[in-house]
Amino acid sequence: MTAPARDRRLLPRLGLRLLPGEEALCSAARCAAVAVLCVLCYGNSLRGELVHDDVWAIVNNPDVRPGAGLGAAFRNDFWGKRMSDNTSHKSYRPLCILSFKLNIWLSGMAPLYFHLVNVALHILVSCLLLVTCRRCVFSDSRSSFLAALLFAVHPVHTEAVSGIVGRADVLAALLFLLSFLCYVAVILSVRLWLMGGSMPLFSEQDNPASFSPHLLTRFLTYSFLLSFNAWLLLAPVTLCYDWQVGSIPLVESLSDPRNGATVILLLLLCLREVLVGLLFLIFPFIPASNLFFRVGFVVAERVLYMPSMGYCILVSHGLTRLCPLLGRWGSAALSVALLLLFSWKTVAQNQVWLSREALFRLYPRHASALNNLGTLTSDPHEAERFYRKALDISPQHNRALFNLGNLLKTRGQDAEAEELLKNSIRFGPHFSDAYSSLASLYAEQKRFSEAKDVYLNGLELCPESSDLHNNYGVFLVDTGLREGALAAAHYQKAVKLRPEHYVAMVNLGRLLRSTNDNEQAEVWYKRSMPSPCVSGKYSVRLFQAQVLAISGRPSEAEQTTRDILLREPGCIECYRLLSALSSKTGDHRQALEFLEVALQHDCDASVRAELLFSRGNQLREMDLLQQAFQSYQQAVHINPDQSQAWMNMGGIKHIKGDYAAARTYYEKALSLSPGSKLLKENLQKLDRLERRSKG
């Protein structure tokens, strides 16, 4: 009997089958069908926004921004906080964070491309499951194909695929399958070789007698490295697999060591078994489901992404066993009906993840959902209604108390706002934002002693809040309490707690400059102005130019910036700085030209929105109000959270006598910046003008 024939005879004893060459085309067609079905089911998710945890993991995460180094992804948790921080979630998923960084580097913050990557990864996982089932689970290709199709369209995957942060689970599944396939290749090759067969990893011409274990060792290493991302799931799966195919006695082959390779390979496999066994015993007692992607169990649909593979395999097996009872066409009809049902449910469920509002409206009697809806609406009266409904359901909901208190504070209803903020602190004593808001209310009312007490109480209960330290420093400086050294200490504490707290750095720089400590002030100004648009040594020179501009040396700043542009003409920050310098001298036309050049370059959406806002400011200074209004409109279309742009649009309508439109824009701006005194004054002026016009 030839070696290949003997291998095929041995394969059933190993529980494995090799794909014949003639099935390659059919396998490719099945993979294509799986991919098409994935696209049909998840195509509507591509219109989705960044929702729920996406905002915190991507938009508000400093580790994914272009200026952040790659090392930050490995030092911090999934949300950008240091792993050693007491407030850290301990979710360690650096590979997922790096994939977000790559997304931003290639296509900016556009949600479309984040969703495209998620769908592409889901297609890869579904196709890999098809390969795994065909090689390791089912003896017929139809059952493997059905299992992969069921997995591709299963509605339980909606959150993992349509929600961008679900990429962590999809990546974990992808690496798990790759790891398992590498491990299977090692086990199959070793056991066939030890039983006298040829090596499946090699061509038929290879001579087993001269075999070196290096290639198998490499595959085993690949399996280890890939499985490092999904230990808790891989350990029991490989142990069960080893138990299933372990009836072939490897020890009998020790009598024929084949140049010592047998002993080496057996030792490697034994070591793997010991490690996997230890990890399987240890990891269930550690709050971790895989080291790279998740630490801490989360009750969410997306954690079912990998376990659903087993469900799909069992369902496919059950439908195959029903085939003799239902007949071929009956079984096929049942399978198609199940696939259609799953597909319909998945497409419908994707709608939920298109926007934050759609997601929160799923729970009309859930206090947190109502509170979140209040934060999303631009109508302050509707926001108040949502907050009050949330408090009707849960009177002790500290976030709703805080949001309603802030809203009422902007309307001048200080007494009720004060009571709400006090209750927010009472029911959420570790919610630092409430302390800052209540203290600022007292400071506006000149109740400085009470404001100071609130800050100190907050710092005692929330000592790790960088924003609270920064706000207390601002309070000490603004109230003229002659405690500059104490304010500087709190600014430094804020930066120590959050090294990317650029606002605290700027505040510290201003404080040091006010005390004529210009050298240290420049150091902090440099740290506060990262510039990802300039690479290498030129980024340092741009920092110098920015510091020179702040220090009142505009000529030197302009010359330094122009020198950078000679070498890096695509430096958007350089054009912005030159525009600011020209504007400061009153040359608004020159400032506008620099901004127009900057807008011709490719840049992130957020940067483009800022450039359009600055262009609107220059046009307004040139009394080109209609063009300025259009530029502001373009800015808020890209970034609706630009409160200053909304306010300036309101100001233009105010000047033109369109008071109704002006009020709409002012109120939108106020909903984004509830503490703005200027907006309140503008609304009061508008009230007086409207009363006068009616009179």
C-alpha positions as CSV (number, residue, x, y, z in Angstrom):
1,M,0.0,0.0,0.0
2,T,1.4,3.5,-0.9
3,A,2.0,6.1,1.7
4,P,-0.8,8.5,0.6
5,A,-3.3,5.6,0.6
6,R,-2.2,4.6,4.0
7,D,-2.6,8.2,5.2
8,R,-6.2,8.3,4.0
9,R,-6.9,5.1,5.8
10,L,-5.4,6.5,9.0
11,L,-7.3,9.8,8.9
12,P,-10.7,8.5,10.1
13,R,-8.9,7.1,13.2
14,L,-7.6,10.7,13.9
15,G,-11.1,12.2,13.4
16,L,-9.7,14.3,10.6
17,R,-10.0,14.5,6.8
18,L,-7.9,16.3,4.2
19,L,-9.6,18.2,1.5
20,P,-9.1,16.5,-1.9
21,G,-7.7,18.7,-4.6
22,E,-10.8,18.3,-6.8
23,E,-12.8,20.0,-4.0
24,A,-10.8,23.2,-4.1
25,L,-13.1,24.9,-6.6
26,C,-16.2,23.9,-4.7
27,S,-14.7,25.1,-1.4
28,A,-13.9,28.5,-3.0
29,A,-17.5,28.7,-4.3
30,R,-18.8,27.9,-0.8
31,C,-16.6,30.6,0.8
32,A,-17.9,33.1,-1.8
33,A,-21.5,32.2,-0.9
34,V,-20.8,32.7,2.8
35,A,-19.2,36.1,2.1
36,V,-22.1,37.2,-0.1
37,L,-24.6,36.2,2.6
38,C,-22.6,38.2,5.2
39,V,-22.7,41.3,3.0
40,L,-26.4,40.9,2.4
41,C,-27.2,40.6,6.1
42,Y,-24.9,43.3,7.4
43,G,-24.9,45.8,4.5
44,N,-27.4,48.0,6.3
45,S,-25.1,48.3,9.3
46,L,-22.6,50.3,7.2
47,R,-24.8,53.4,7.6
48,G,-24.4,53.2,11.4
49,E,-22.9,55.9,13.6
50,L,-20.5,55.5,16.5
51,V,-22.8,54.4,19.3
52,H,-22.8,53.4,22.9
53,D,-19.3,52.1,23.9
54,D,-17.9,53.1,20.4
55,V,-17.8,56.8,21.6
56,W,-15.7,55.9,24.6
57,A,-13.4,53.4,22.9
58,I,-12.7,55.5,19.8
59,V,-13.9,59.1,19.9
60,N,-12.9,59.8,23.6
61,N,-9.9,57.3,23.7
62,P,-6.6,59.1,23.5
63,D,-4.8,55.9,22.6
64,V,-6.4,55.7,19.2
65,R,-5.7,59.3,18.1
66,P,-3.0,59.8,15.5
67,G,-0.7,61.6,17.9
68,A,-0.6,58.7,20.4
69,G,2.3,56.2,20.3
70,L,1.8,52.5,19.7
71,G,3.1,51.7,23.1
72,A,0.0,53.3,24.8
73,A,-2.2,50.5,23.5
74,F,-0.1,48.0,25.4
75,R,0.2,50.1,28.6
76,N,-3.5,51.2,29.0
77,D,-6.8,49.5,29.1
78,F,-9.4,49.4,26.3
79,W,-10.7,52.8,27.2
80,G,-7.4,54.6,27.3
81,K,-6.8,54.5,31.1
82,R,-3.6,53.2,32.7
83,M,-4.0,49.6,33.9
84,S,-2.7,50.7,37.3
85,D,-5.3,53.3,37.6
86,N,-7.9,52.6,40.3
87,T,-10.7,53.6,37.9
88,S,-9.4,51.4,35.1
89,H,-11.9,48.9,33.7
90,K,-9.0,46.4,33.3
91,S,-10.2,45.5,29.8
92,Y,-6.9,44.8,28.0
93,R,-7.3,44.6,24.2
94,P,-4.3,46.2,22.6
95,L,-4.7,44.4,19.2
96,C,-8.2,45.8,18.9
97,I,-7.0,49.3,19.8
98,L,-4.2,49.0,17.2
99,S,-6.9,48.1,14.6
100,F,-8.8,51.2,15.5
101,K,-5.6,53.3,15.1
102,L,-5.1,51.8,11.6
103,N,-8.7,52.6,10.7
104,I,-8.2,56.3,11.7
105,W,-4.8,56.4,9.9
106,L,-6.3,55.1,6.7
107,S,-9.7,56.8,6.6
108,G,-10.1,59.2,9.5
109,M,-13.0,59.0,11.9
110,A,-15.6,58.1,9.2
111,P,-17.9,55.4,10.8
112,L,-18.4,53.7,7.4
113,Y,-14.8,52.3,7.3
114,F,-15.0,51.0,10.8
115,H,-18.1,49.1,9.9
116,L,-16.5,47.8,6.7
117,V,-13.6,46.3,8.6
118,N,-16.0,44.7,11.1
119,V,-18.0,43.1,8.3
120,A,-14.8,41.9,6.5
121,L,-13.6,40.3,9.7
122,H,-16.9,38.6,10.2
123,I,-16.6,37.2,6.6
124,L,-13.1,35.9,7.4
125,V,-14.4,34.2,10.6
126,S,-17.3,32.6,8.8
127,C,-15.1,31.2,6.0
128,L,-12.6,29.9,8.5
129,L,-15.3,28.1,10.4
130,L,-16.3,26.5,7.1
131,V,-12.7,25.3,6.6
132,T,-12.5,24.1,10.2
133,C,-15.8,22.2,10.1
134,R,-14.8,20.5,6.8
135,R,-11.4,19.4,8.1
136,C,-12.2,18.6,11.7
137,V,-15.9,18.2,12.3
138,F,-18.1,16.8,9.5
139,S,-17.4,14.1,7.0
140,D,-19.6,15.8,4.3
141,S,-19.2,19.2,2.9
142,R,-22.9,20.1,3.0
143,S,-23.0,20.0,6.8
144,S,-19.9,22.2,7.1
145,F,-21.4,24.6,4.6
146,L,-24.7,24.8,6.5
147,A,-22.9,25.4,9.8
148,A,-20.9,28.3,8.3
149,L,-24.1,29.8,6.7
150,L,-25.9,29.6,10.0
151,F,-23.0,31.3,11.8
152,A,-22.8,34.0,9.1
153,V,-26.4,35.1,9.5
154,H,-27.0,34.3,13.2
155,P,-28.8,37.4,14.8
156,V,-26.9,37.0,18.1
157,H,-23.9,38.4,16.3
158,T,-25.5,41.7,15.6
159,E,-23.8,43.6,18.5
160,A,-20.4,42.1,17.7
161,V,-20.5,43.0,14.0
162,S,-22.7,46.1,13.9
163,G,-21.3,47.6,17.1
164,I,-17.7,48.7,16.4
165,V,-16.3,47.7,19.8
166,G,-17.6,44.2,19.1
167,R,-14.5,43.9,16.9
168,A,-12.6,42.6,19.9
169,D,-14.8,39.5,20.0
170,V,-14.6,39.0,16.2
171,L,-10.8,39.3,16.3
172,A,-10.6,36.8,19.2
173,A,-12.7,34.3,17.2
174,L,-10.5,34.8,14.1
175,L,-7.3,34.2,16.0
176,F,-8.8,31.3,17.9
177,L,-9.7,29.5,14.6
178,L,-6.3,30.1,13.1
179,S,-4.6,28.8,16.3
180,F,-6.8,25.7,16.3
181,L,-6.0,25.0,12.7
182,C,-2.3,25.3,13.3
183,Y,-2.5,23.0,16.3
184,V,-4.5,20.4,14.2
185,A,-1.9,20.5,11.5
186,V,0.8,19.7,14.1
187,I,-1.1,16.9,15.8
188,L,-2.1,15.3,12.5
189,S,1.4,15.5,11.1
190,V,3.1,14.1,14.2
191,R,0.7,11.2,14.7
192,L,0.7,10.2,11.0
193,W,4.5,10.3,10.9
194,L,4.9,8.3,14.1
195,M,2.5,5.7,12.7
196,G,4.6,5.3,9.5
197,G,2.7,7.6,7.2
198,S,3.9,10.6,5.2
199,M,3.7,14.1,6.5
200,P,0.6,16.1,5.4
201,L,2.6,19.3,5.9
202,F,5.1,18.2,3.2
203,S,5.0,17.0,-0.3
204,E,4.8,13.2,-1.0
205,Q,8.4,13.2,-2.2
206,D,9.6,14.1,1.3
207,N,11.4,11.3,3.0
208,P,10.1,10.7,6.6
209,A,13.3,9.1,7.7
210,S,15.2,12.4,7.1
211,F,12.4,14.5,8.6
212,S,13.4,17.5,10.9
213,P,10.9,18.6,13.5
214,H,11.7,22.3,13.0
215,L,8.7,23.0,10.8
216,L,6.3,21.3,13.2
217,T,7.8,23.2,16.0
218,R,7.2,26.4,14.1
219,F,3.5,25.5,13.6
220,L,3.2,24.7,17.3
221,T,4.7,28.1,18.1
222,Y,2.2,29.7,15.8
223,S,-0.6,27.9,17.6
224,F,0.7,29.2,20.9
225,L,1.1,32.8,19.8
226,L,-2.4,32.9,18.2
227,S,-4.1,31.1,21.1
228,F,-2.5,33.7,23.5
229,N,-5.5,35.8,22.5
230,A,-8.2,33.3,23.4
231,W,-6.7,31.0,26.1
232,L,-9.9,30.3,28.0
233,L,-11.7,29.0,25.0
234,L,-8.8,27.3,23.3
235,A,-7.7,25.3,26.4
236,P,-10.9,23.1,26.8
237,V,-11.3,22.8,23.0
238,T,-7.8,21.4,22.4
239,L,-8.0,19.2,25.5
240,C,-11.3,17.7,24.2
241,Y,-9.8,17.3,20.8
242,D,-6.7,15.5,22.2
243,W,-9.0,13.2,24.2
244,Q,-11.1,12.4,21.1
245,V,-8.1,11.4,18.9
246,G,-5.9,10.2,21.7
247,S,-6.7,6.5,21.1
248,I,-3.7,6.1,18.8
249,P,-0.9,5.0,21.0
250,L,2.0,7.3,20.4
251,V,4.2,5.6,23.0
252,E,4.5,2.5,20.8
253,S,6.5,4.6,18.4
254,L,9.3,5.3,20.9
255,S,11.0,2.1,19.8
256,D,11.7,3.8,16.5
257,P,13.0,7.3,17.5
258,R,13.9,8.3,13.9
259,N,17.1,10.2,14.8
260,G,15.8,11.4,18.1
261,A,13.0,13.5,16.5
262,T,10.2,11.5,18.1
263,V,11.4,12.2,21.6
264,I,11.8,15.9,20.9
265,L,8.3,16.2,19.4
266,L,6.7,14.1,22.2
267,L,8.3,16.4,24.8
268,L,7.0,19.5,23.0
269,L,3.5,18.0,22.9
270,C,3.7,17.0,26.6
271,L,4.8,20.5,27.5
272,R,1.9,21.9,25.6
273,E,-0.5,19.6,27.4
274,V,0.9,20.6,30.8
275,L,0.7,24.4,29.9
276,V,-2.8,24.1,28.6
277,G,-4.0,22.1,31.6
278,L,-2.5,24.6,34.0
279,L,-4.0,27.6,32.2
280,F,-7.4,25.9,32.0
281,L,-7.2,25.4,35.8
282,I,-6.0,28.9,36.6
283,F,-7.9,31.1,34.2
284,P,-11.5,30.2,35.4
285,F,-10.4,31.8,38.7
286,I,-9.2,35.0,37.1
287,P,-11.7,37.5,35.7
288,A,-10.5,37.1,32.1
289,S,-11.9,35.4,29.1
290,N,-8.8,36.2,26.9
291,L,-5.7,38.1,27.7
292,F,-5.5,40.4,24.7
293,F,-9.2,41.2,24.2
294,R,-11.1,41.0,27.4
295,V,-10.6,41.1,31.2
296,G,-13.8,41.0,33.1
297,F,-17.0,39.2,32.2
298,V,-19.6,41.4,30.4
299,V,-23.3,40.5,30.1
300,A,-23.8,41.4,26.4
301,E,-24.8,39.6,23.2
302,R,-21.3,40.0,21.7
303,V,-19.7,37.6,24.2
304,L,-21.8,34.8,22.5
305,Y,-19.9,35.3,19.3
306,M,-17.5,32.5,19.7
307,P,-19.8,30.1,21.7
308,S,-22.4,30.3,18.9
309,M,-20.0,28.3,16.7
310,G,-20.9,25.2,18.7
311,Y,-24.6,26.0,18.4
312,C,-24.4,26.3,14.6
313,I,-22.4,23.0,14.4
314,L,-25.0,21.2,16.5
315,V,-27.9,22.6,14.5
316,S,-26.3,21.6,11.3
317,H,-25.7,18.1,12.7
318,G,-29.3,17.9,13.8
319,L,-30.6,18.9,10.4
320,T,-28.4,16.3,8.8
321,R,-29.8,13.6,11.1
322,L,-33.3,14.7,10.2
323,C,-32.6,14.2,6.5
324,P,-33.7,10.5,6.5
325,L,-37.0,11.4,8.2
326,L,-37.8,14.5,6.2
327,G,-36.2,13.5,2.9
328,R,-33.6,15.5,1.1
329,W,-36.0,18.2,-0.1
330,G,-37.7,18.5,3.3
331,S,-34.4,18.9,5.1
332,A,-33.3,21.5,2.5
333,A,-36.6,23.4,2.9
334,L,-36.2,23.5,6.7
335,S,-32.6,24.7,6.4
336,V,-33.5,27.5,4.0
337,A,-36.4,28.6,6.3
338,L,-34.0,28.7,9.2
339,L,-31.5,30.8,7.2
340,L,-34.2,33.2,6.0
341,L,-35.5,33.6,9.6
342,F,-32.0,34.3,10.9
343,S,-31.2,36.7,8.1
344,W,-34.5,38.7,8.6
345,K,-33.9,39.0,12.3
346,T,-30.2,40.1,11.8
347,V,-31.2,42.8,9.2
348,A,-33.9,44.1,11.5
349,Q,-31.6,44.0,14.6
350,N,-29.0,46.0,12.7
351,Q,-31.4,49.0,12.7
352,V,-31.0,49.2,16.4
353,W,-27.3,49.9,16.1
354,L,-27.6,52.7,13.5
355,S,-27.7,55.5,16.1
356,R,-27.5,56.1,19.8
357,E,-31.1,57.3,19.8
358,A,-32.4,54.1,18.2
359,L,-30.4,52.1,20.7
360,F,-31.8,53.9,23.7
361,R,-35.4,53.9,22.5
362,L,-35.4,50.1,22.9
363,Y,-35.9,50.6,26.6
364,P,-38.7,53.2,27.1
365,R,-39.0,52.3,30.8
366,H,-35.3,52.2,31.5
367,A,-34.0,55.3,33.5
368,S,-30.5,55.2,32.0
369,A,-31.9,55.0,28.5
370,L,-34.2,58.0,29.1
371,N,-31.3,59.9,30.6
372,N,-29.1,59.1,27.5
373,L,-31.9,60.2,25.2
374,G,-31.9,63.5,27.0
375,T,-28.2,64.0,26.4
376,L,-28.8,63.4,22.6
377,T,-31.6,65.7,21.9
378,S,-30.9,69.3,20.8
379,D,-34.2,70.6,22.2
380,P,-33.7,71.6,25.8
381,H,-37.4,71.3,26.6
382,E,-37.4,67.7,25.3
383,A,-34.2,67.0,27.2
384,E,-35.9,68.2,30.4
385,R,-38.8,65.9,29.7
386,F,-36.5,62.9,29.3
387,Y,-34.6,63.7,32.5
388,R,-37.8,64.1,34.5
389,K,-39.2,60.8,33.1
390,A,-35.9,59.1,34.1
391,L,-36.2,60.5,37.6
392,D,-39.9,59.4,37.9
393,I,-38.7,55.8,37.3
394,S,-35.6,56.1,39.4
395,P,-35.5,59.2,41.7
396,Q,-32.0,58.4,42.8
397,H,-30.5,58.3,39.3
398,N,-27.5,60.5,40.0
399,R,-26.7,61.1,36.2
400,A,-30.2,62.3,35.5
401,L,-30.1,64.5,38.6
402,F,-26.8,65.9,37.4
403,N,-28.0,66.5,33.8
404,L,-31.3,68.1,34.8
405,G,-29.4,70.3,37.4
406,N,-27.0,71.5,34.7
407,L,-29.9,72.2,32.3
408,L,-31.8,74.3,34.9
409,K,-28.7,76.1,35.8
410,T,-28.4,77.4,32.2
411,R,-31.9,78.8,32.5
412,G,-31.2,80.6,35.7
413,Q,-33.3,78.3,37.9
414,D,-30.5,78.2,40.4
415,A,-32.4,77.0,43.5
416,E,-33.8,73.9,41.9
417,A,-30.5,73.3,40.1
418,E,-28.6,73.5,43.4
419,E,-30.9,70.9,45.0
420,L,-30.6,68.5,42.1
421,L,-26.8,68.7,42.0
422,K,-26.7,68.2,45.8
423,N,-28.8,65.0,45.4
424,S,-26.6,63.9,42.5
425,I,-23.7,64.0,44.9
426,R,-25.7,62.4,47.7
427,F,-26.7,59.4,45.5
428,G,-23.4,59.2,43.6
429,P,-20.7,60.4,46.0
430,H,-17.9,59.3,43.6
431,F,-19.3,61.1,40.6
432,S,-16.7,63.9,40.3
433,D,-18.5,66.0,37.6
434,A,-21.3,66.8,40.0
435,Y,-18.9,68.4,42.5
436,S,-17.4,70.6,39.7
437,S,-20.9,71.7,38.5
438,L,-22.2,72.5,42.0
439,A,-19.0,74.4,42.9
440,S,-19.1,76.4,39.7
441,L,-22.8,77.3,40.5
442,Y,-21.6,78.6,43.9
443,A,-18.7,80.5,42.3
444,E,-21.1,82.2,39.9
445,Q,-23.2,83.3,42.9
446,K,-20.0,84.6,44.7
447,R,-20.4,81.9,47.3
448,F,-16.7,81.2,47.2
449,S,-16.4,79.6,50.6
450,E,-19.1,77.0,49.8
451,A,-17.6,76.4,46.4
452,K,-14.2,75.7,48.0
453,D,-15.8,73.3,50.5
454,V,-17.5,71.4,47.6
455,Y,-14.2,71.1,45.7
456,L,-12.4,69.8,48.8
457,N,-15.1,67.3,49.6
458,G,-15.0,66.1,46.0
459,L,-11.2,65.7,46.0
460,E,-11.4,63.7,49.2
461,L,-13.9,61.3,47.7
462,C,-12.6,61.4,44.1
463,P,-8.8,61.8,44.5
464,E,-8.2,60.1,41.2
465,S,-10.3,62.6,39.2
466,S,-7.9,64.6,36.9
467,D,-10.7,67.0,35.8
468,L,-11.6,67.8,39.4
469,H,-8.0,68.7,40.2
470,N,-7.8,70.9,37.1
471,N,-11.1,72.6,37.8
472,Y,-10.1,73.3,41.4
473,G,-6.9,74.9,40.1
474,V,-8.9,77.1,37.8
475,F,-11.1,78.1,40.7
476,L,-8.1,79.1,42.9
477,V,-6.7,81.2,40.1
478,D,-9.9,82.9,38.9
479,T,-11.1,83.8,42.4
480,G,-7.8,85.5,43.2
481,L,-7.3,83.6,46.5
482,R,-3.5,84.1,46.1
483,E,-2.9,80.4,46.1
484,G,-1.0,80.1,42.9
485,A,1.4,77.4,44.2
486,L,-1.6,75.3,45.3
487,A,-3.2,75.8,41.9
488,A,0.0,74.7,40.2
489,A,0.1,71.6,42.4
490,H,-3.4,70.6,41.4
491,Y,-2.7,71.2,37.7
492,Q,0.4,68.9,38.0
493,K,-1.6,66.3,39.8
494,A,-4.2,66.4,37.0
495,V,-1.4,65.8,34.4
496,K,0.1,63.0,36.6
497,L,-3.3,61.3,36.8
498,R,-3.9,61.7,33.0
499,P,-0.7,62.4,31.1
500,E,-2.7,63.6,28.0
501,H,-4.7,66.2,30.0
502,Y,-3.7,69.1,27.7
503,V,-6.1,71.6,29.2
504,A,-4.3,71.3,32.6
505,M,-1.0,71.7,30.8
506,V,-2.2,74.9,29.2
507,N,-3.6,76.2,32.5
508,L,-0.3,75.5,34.2
509,G,1.6,77.2,31.4
510,R,-0.5,80.3,31.8
511,L,-0.1,80.3,35.5
512,L,3.7,80.1,35.2
513,R,3.8,82.8,32.6
514,S,1.8,85.1,34.9
515,T,4.5,84.6,37.5
516,N,7.2,85.4,34.8
517,D,8.5,81.8,34.9
518,N,8.7,81.9,31.1
519,E,11.1,79.0,30.7
520,Q,8.9,76.5,32.6
521,A,5.8,78.0,30.9
522,E,7.3,77.1,27.4
523,V,7.9,73.6,28.6
524,W,4.3,73.1,29.5
525,Y,3.0,74.8,26.4
526,K,5.1,72.4,24.3
527,R,3.6,69.4,26.1
528,S,0.1,70.7,25.6
529,M,0.3,71.0,21.8
530,P,1.0,67.7,20.1
531,S,1.0,67.9,16.3
532,P,0.5,64.6,14.4
533,C,0.7,66.3,11.0
534,V,4.4,66.8,11.2
535,S,6.9,64.0,11.5
536,G,10.2,63.5,13.1
537,K,12.4,66.5,13.9
538,Y,10.0,69.1,12.3
539,S,7.4,68.4,15.0
540,V,9.8,69.9,17.6
541,R,10.3,72.9,15.4
542,L,6.5,73.4,15.1
543,F,6.3,73.2,18.9
544,Q,8.9,75.9,19.1
545,A,6.9,78.1,16.6
546,Q,3.7,77.7,18.7
547,V,5.5,78.6,21.9
548,L,7.1,81.6,20.2
549,A,3.6,82.8,19.1
550,I,2.2,82.4,22.6
551,S,5.2,84.2,24.1
552,G,4.6,87.3,22.0
553,R,7.3,86.7,19.3
554,P,5.2,86.5,16.1
555,S,8.0,87.3,13.6
556,E,10.2,84.5,14.8
557,A,7.2,82.2,15.0
558,E,6.2,83.0,11.4
559,Q,9.8,82.5,10.1
560,T,10.1,79.1,11.8
561,T,6.7,78.0,10.5
562,R,7.6,79.0,6.9
563,D,10.8,77.1,7.2
564,I,8.9,73.9,8.1
565,L,6.5,74.4,5.1
566,L,9.5,74.5,2.7
567,R,10.3,70.9,3.8
568,E,6.8,69.7,4.6
569,P,4.2,71.6,2.4
570,G,1.4,69.3,3.7
571,C,1.7,70.6,7.3
572,I,-1.9,71.7,8.1
573,E,-1.0,72.9,11.6
574,C,1.6,75.2,10.0
575,Y,-1.1,76.9,7.9
576,R,-3.4,77.2,10.9
577,L,-0.6,78.9,12.9
578,L,0.2,81.3,10.1
579,S,-3.5,82.1,9.8
580,A,-3.7,82.9,13.5
581,L,-0.6,85.1,13.3
582,S,-2.0,87.0,10.3
583,S,-5.4,87.4,12.1
584,K,-3.7,88.8,15.2
585,T,-2.1,91.6,13.1
586,G,-5.5,92.3,11.5
587,D,-4.6,90.9,8.1
588,H,-7.8,88.8,7.8
589,R,-7.5,88.4,4.0
590,Q,-4.1,86.8,4.4
591,A,-5.4,84.7,7.3
592,L,-8.2,83.5,5.1
593,E,-5.8,82.5,2.3
594,F,-3.8,80.3,4.6
595,L,-7.0,78.5,5.8
596,E,-8.0,78.0,2.1
597,V,-4.7,76.3,1.4
598,A,-5.0,74.1,4.5
599,L,-8.5,73.0,3.4
600,Q,-7.1,71.8,0.1
601,H,-5.2,69.1,1.9
602,D,-6.5,65.8,3.1
603,C,-7.3,65.8,6.9
604,D,-9.5,64.2,9.5
605,A,-13.1,65.3,9.7
606,S,-12.5,66.9,13.1
607,V,-9.6,69.0,11.7
608,R,-11.6,70.0,8.7
609,A,-14.5,71.2,10.9
610,E,-12.1,73.3,12.9
611,L,-10.6,74.8,9.7
612,L,-14.1,75.7,8.4
613,F,-14.9,77.3,11.7
614,S,-11.8,79.4,11.6
615,R,-12.6,80.4,8.0
616,G,-16.0,81.5,9.1
617,N,-14.4,83.7,11.8
618,Q,-12.1,85.4,9.2
619,L,-15.1,86.0,6.8
620,R,-17.1,87.4,9.7
621,E,-14.2,89.8,10.5
622,M,-14.3,90.9,6.9
623,D,-18.0,91.5,7.2
624,L,-18.9,88.8,4.7
625,L,-21.6,87.5,7.0
626,Q,-23.4,85.2,4.5
627,Q,-20.2,83.5,3.5
628,A,-19.3,83.2,7.2
629,F,-22.7,81.6,8.0
630,Q,-22.2,79.1,5.2
631,S,-18.7,78.2,6.5
632,Y,-20.1,77.7,10.0
633,Q,-22.9,75.5,8.6
634,Q,-20.3,73.3,6.9
635,A,-18.4,73.0,10.2
636,V,-21.4,71.9,12.2
637,H,-22.5,69.5,9.5
638,I,-19.2,67.7,10.0
639,N,-19.1,68.2,13.8
640,P,-22.5,69.0,15.3
641,D,-20.9,69.5,18.8
642,Q,-19.2,72.8,17.9
643,S,-21.1,75.1,20.2
644,Q,-19.1,78.2,19.2
645,A,-20.1,77.7,15.5
646,W,-23.8,77.4,16.5
647,M,-23.5,80.5,18.6
648,N,-21.8,82.5,15.8
649,M,-24.6,81.4,13.4
650,G,-27.1,82.7,15.9
651,G,-25.2,85.9,16.1
652,I,-25.3,86.4,12.4
653,K,-29.1,85.8,12.3
654,H,-29.4,88.1,15.3
655,I,-27.6,90.9,13.5
656,K,-29.8,90.4,10.4
657,G,-33.0,90.6,12.5
658,D,-34.1,86.9,12.1
659,Y,-34.7,86.5,15.8
660,A,-36.5,83.2,15.6
661,A,-33.6,81.5,13.8
662,A,-31.1,83.2,16.1
663,R,-32.9,81.8,19.2
664,T,-32.8,78.3,17.6
665,Y,-29.0,78.5,17.1
666,Y,-28.4,80.0,20.5
667,E,-30.4,77.3,22.3
668,K,-28.5,74.6,20.4
669,A,-25.2,76.2,21.4
670,L,-26.4,76.4,25.0
671,S,-27.4,72.7,25.1
672,L,-23.7,72.0,24.2
673,S,-22.2,74.6,26.6
674,P,-24.7,74.9,29.4
675,G,-22.3,77.2,31.5
676,S,-21.8,79.9,28.8
677,K,-22.5,83.3,30.3
678,L,-22.2,84.9,26.8
679,L,-24.9,82.7,25.4
680,K,-27.2,83.5,28.3
681,E,-26.6,87.2,27.8
682,N,-27.3,86.9,24.0
683,L,-30.6,85.2,24.7
684,Q,-31.5,87.9,27.2
685,K,-30.7,90.6,24.6
686,L,-32.8,88.6,22.1
687,D,-35.7,88.6,24.6
688,R,-35.5,92.4,25.1
689,L,-35.4,92.9,21.3
690,E,-38.4,90.7,20.7
691,R,-40.4,92.4,23.5
692,R,-39.4,95.8,22.0
693,S,-40.4,94.8,18.5
694,K,-43.8,93.5,19.8
695,G,-44.3,96.7,21.7
